[in-house]
Amino acid sequence: MNSADLALQQINKIILGKPQQIKLALTCLLAGGHLLLEDIPGVGKTTLAHVLAATLGLNFQRVQFTADMLPADIIGVSIYDRDSQQFKFHPGPIFSQLVLADEINRAPPKTQSALLEAMEEHQLTQDGECHALPEPFFVIATQNPERQIGTYPLPESQLDRFLMRLSLGYPDPTAERALLRGSDRHSLIRELQAILPPPQLQALQQQARQVHVADALLDYLQALLNASRHSPQISSGLSPRAGLALLRAAQSYALLEQSDAVQPEHVQAVFPAVAGHRLLLRGDLPASQRDAEALMREVSIP
């Protein structure tokens, strides 16, 4: 059993009954992307972020987003130092390898946008000076459904920064019974080992980018992109950046499946999570993973 399989096995011991969502979450990080977990409170979104950080041996910071949060609470502030007679930058919690942006849509849009440069460029500009973020760098954000009180919808530009959007959902009865009878999840997290520490994780990321992609597979991927742009149900289809995200995710998923080449089923496995939050339906309605799955069924494999 390789290190990736051991990592999945360890995570599945804490997050019960969600093997596919966990595989997709690890796929997202292997592809170098950021992850958005959208679901009701109490189904394990925050716990999953903690378990991923422990399993990957990443420096971890949790930021609880609130309605009165300011961008400086995330980025950091420059404070005047009397001894040096200069402003000294004090980094905020964003300067970590894995940042959990908990309940991100409870913060106002200005604070949400403070993450944009960090997520895209892996750096931050403060007072005209660039500050590099640690590598690897991931943002895992949790989001409550928009119908809940006190939430602000994420703008499309920020949604696009997340490689995947996943929903855990309720556990099945067997997993829920094991959860009720088992030990406290937080105490179990403290016992976890770093199975895929950063050097091994970065090596796997490079390996994922080398997974072979045949021309016929690219034909299929482009057919999916084209279908999203010409579907009568969709007003805003997938961009070229979304196509690159889909390709990276499919390569990483193929690596976890121990495949030497990306197959159509690998693309199909990641497509709903990659495409669902990037599509806009007619009437400017946000799409769901079900809408993405319906679109995928309309495209035949070349």
C-alpha positions in Angstrom: 0.0 0.0 0.0 1.5 3.4 -1.0 1.6 6.5 1.0 -1.5 8.0 -0.7 -3.5 4.9 0.1 -2.4 5.0 3.7 -3.4 8.7 3.9 -6.9 7.9 2.6 -7.2 5.0 5.0 -6.3 7.2 8.0 -8.7 10.0 7.0 -11.5 7.5 6.5 -11.1 6.3 10.1 -12.1 9.7 11.3 -14.6 10.9 8.7 -16.9 7.8 8.5 -18.9 6.8 5.5 -17.6 9.4 3.0 -14.8 7.6 1.0 -15.6 9.3 -2.4 -15.7 12.8 -0.9 -12.5 12.2 0.9 -10.8 10.9 -2.2 -11.9 14.0 -4.1 -10.7 16.3 -1.3 -7.2 14.7 -1.4 -7.4 14.9 -5.2 -8.0 18.6 -4.9 -4.9 19.2 -2.8 -2.8 16.9 -5.0 -3.8 19.1 -7.9 -2.6 22.2 -5.9 -6.1 23.6 -5.6 -8.2 25.1 -2.9 -11.3 23.4 -1.6 -14.8 24.7 -0.7 -16.9 22.6 1.6 -20.6 23.6 1.4 -23.1 22.0 3.8 -25.2 22.5 6.9 -23.4 22.9 10.2 -22.4 19.7 12.1 -21.7 17.2 9.3 -17.9 17.2 9.6 -16.6 20.0 7.3 -14.2 21.5 9.9 -13.2 18.1 11.1 -12.2 17.1 7.6 -9.9 20.1 7.3 -8.2 19.3 10.6 -7.7 15.7 9.6 -6.3 16.7 6.2 -3.8 19.1 7.9 -2.7 16.4 10.4 -2.4 13.6 7.7 -0.3 15.9 5.4 1.8 17.4 8.3 0.9 20.9 7.3 1.2 24.0 9.4 -2.5 24.8 10.2 -4.5 27.9 11.1 -8.2 28.2 11.5 -9.9 31.6 10.9 -13.5 31.9 12.1 -15.2 34.3 9.7 -17.7 36.7 11.2 -19.8 39.7 10.0 -17.4 42.2 11.6 -14.2 40.7 10.3 -11.7 43.0 8.5 -9.2 42.1 5.8 -6.3 42.9 8.3 -7.6 40.1 10.5 -6.6 37.7 7.8 -3.6 39.3 6.1 -1.9 41.0 9.1 -1.0 44.6 9.9 1.9 47.0 9.7 2.8 48.5 13.0 5.2 51.4 13.6 8.3 50.3 15.4 9.8 53.2 17.4 13.3 51.6 17.7 13.8 51.1 14.0 11.5 54.1 13.1 9.8 52.0 10.5 6.6 50.1 10.0 7.0 46.4 10.6 4.6 43.9 9.1 3.0 41.4 11.5 1.7 38.4 9.4 -1.8 37.2 9.9 -3.1 33.7 10.0 -3.1 33.5 6.2 0.7 32.8 6.4 0.2 29.1 7.0 0.4 26.0 4.8 -3.2 25.1 5.3 -5.8 27.8 6.2 -9.3 26.9 7.2 -11.6 29.7 6.4 -14.5 28.6 8.5 -18.0 29.8 7.5 -16.4 32.1 4.9 -19.8 33.4 3.7 -20.5 35.0 7.0 -17.9 37.7 6.3 -18.7 40.7 4.2 -17.4 40.7 0.5 -14.5 43.0 1.2 -13.1 40.5 3.7 -13.8 37.6 1.4 -11.9 39.3 -1.4 -8.8 39.6 0.8 -8.2 35.9 0.1 -8.2 36.3 -3.7 -4.6 37.3 -4.3 -3.4 34.8 -1.8 -5.3 31.9 -3.4 -4.3 32.8 -6.9 -0.7 34.2 -6.6 0.4 32.5 -3.3 1.6 35.9 -2.2 0.2 39.1 -0.6 0.9 42.7 -1.1 0.8 45.0 1.9 1.9 48.6 1.8 3.5 48.1 -1.6 5.6 45.1 -0.5 5.1 41.5 -1.6 5.1 38.8 1.0 5.4 35.2 -0.2 3.2 32.6 1.4 4.6 29.2 2.6 4.6 26.3 0.2 2.6 24.2 -0.2 -0.3 26.6 0.4 -4.0 25.5 0.6 -7.2 27.2 1.6 -10.1 25.0 2.7 -13.2 27.1 3.2 -16.5 26.0 4.7 -19.7 27.6 3.7 -23.2 27.4 5.0 -26.2 27.3 2.6 -27.2 30.7 1.4 -30.7 30.3 2.9 -29.2 30.4 6.4 -29.4 33.7 8.3 -26.3 36.0 8.1 -24.6 34.7 5.0 -23.2 36.6 2.0 -23.0 34.8 -1.4 -19.4 34.4 -2.7 -18.8 36.3 -5.9 -18.1 34.3 -9.1 -14.5 35.5 -9.2 -13.8 34.0 -5.8 -15.8 30.8 -6.4 -13.6 30.3 -9.5 -10.5 30.3 -7.2 -11.7 27.1 -5.6 -10.7 24.0 -7.6 -13.5 22.0 -6.1 -16.7 22.4 -4.2 -17.8 19.4 -2.2 -20.8 18.6 0.1 -20.4 15.9 2.8 -24.1 15.3 3.5 -25.5 13.2 6.3 -23.8 9.9 7.1 -25.5 6.7 6.3 -27.0 4.8 9.3 -24.1 2.4 9.7 -21.5 5.2 9.8 -23.7 7.3 12.1 -24.0 4.4 14.5 -20.3 3.9 14.5 -19.9 7.7 15.1 -22.3 7.6 18.0 -20.6 4.6 19.7 -17.0 5.7 18.9 -14.5 8.0 20.5 -14.6 11.8 20.3 -13.3 12.8 16.9 -11.1 15.7 18.2 -9.3 13.3 20.5 -8.6 11.0 17.6 -7.2 13.8 15.5 -4.5 14.5 18.1 -3.3 10.9 17.6 -3.0 11.1 13.8 0.4 10.8 12.1 1.7 12.8 9.2 1.7 10.2 6.5 2.2 12.5 3.6 4.4 15.3 4.9 5.0 18.4 2.6 8.1 17.0 0.7 6.2 13.8 -0.2 3.1 15.7 -1.0 4.9 18.0 -3.4 6.6 15.1 -5.0 3.2 13.5 -5.6 1.9 16.8 -7.0 4.7 16.7 -9.6 4.0 13.1 -10.3 0.3 13.9 -10.9 1.2 16.5 -13.6 3.2 13.8 -15.4 0.2 11.4 -15.7 -0.3 10.8 -19.5 -3.2 12.6 -21.2 -4.1 11.2 -24.7 -5.4 13.4 -27.5 -8.7 11.5 -27.4 -9.1 12.4 -23.7 -8.5 16.0 -24.5 -11.2 15.7 -27.1 -13.6 14.5 -24.4 -12.6 17.3 -22.1 -13.1 19.9 -24.7 -16.5 18.5 -25.6 -17.6 19.0 -22.0 -16.4 22.6 -22.1 -18.1 23.2 -25.4 -21.4 21.6 -24.1 -21.4 24.0 -21.1 -21.0 27.0 -23.4 -23.8 26.0 -25.7 -26.3 24.4 -23.4 -29.8 26.1 -23.5 -30.0 25.7 -19.7 -26.7 27.4 -19.0 -26.0 31.2 -19.3 -22.4 31.1 -18.3 -20.3 28.1 -19.3 -16.8 26.9 -18.3 -13.8 29.1 -19.0 -10.4 27.9 -20.2 -9.1 28.2 -16.7 -11.9 25.8 -15.6 -10.7 23.4 -18.3 -7.2 23.5 -16.9 -8.6 22.9 -13.4 -10.5 19.9 -14.7 -7.4 18.5 -16.4 -5.3 18.8 -13.2 -8.0 17.3 -11.1 -8.4 14.3 -13.5 -4.6 13.7 -13.5 -4.5 13.7 -9.7 -7.5 11.4 -9.4 -5.9 9.0 -11.9 -2.7 9.0 -9.8 -4.8 8.1 -6.7 -6.4 5.3 -8.8 -2.8 4.2 -9.6 -3.4 4.7 -13.4 -0.6 5.6 -15.8 -3.0 7.6 -18.0 -6.2 9.7 -17.5 -9.3 7.8 -18.5 -12.8 9.2 -19.2 -14.0 7.8 -15.9 -11.4 9.9 -14.0 -12.8 13.1 -15.7 -16.3 12.0 -14.9 -15.4 11.4 -11.2 -14.1 15.0 -10.7 -16.3 16.9 -13.2 -19.3 17.7 -10.9 -17.0 18.9 -8.1 -14.9 21.0 -10.5 -17.7 22.4 -12.7 -20.8 22.7 -10.4 -19.9 26.0 -8.8 -18.5 27.5 -12.0 -21.8 27.2 -14.0 -24.5 29.7 -14.1 -28.0 28.7 -15.1 -30.5 30.8 -17.1 -32.0 33.4 -14.9 -28.6 33.9 -13.2 -29.3 31.0 -10.9 -26.2 29.2 -9.4 -25.8 25.6 -10.6 -25.4 22.5 -8.5 -23.4 19.3 -8.8 -26.6 17.7 -10.1 -26.7 20.2 -12.9 -23.1 19.4 -13.8 -23.9 15.7 -13.8 -26.8 16.3 -16.1 -24.6 18.2 -18.5 -22.0 15.4 -18.4 -24.6 12.8 -19.3 -25.3 14.7 -22.5 -21.7 14.4 -23.8 -20.7 11.1 -25.3 -17.2 9.8 -24.9 -15.3 10.1 -28.2 
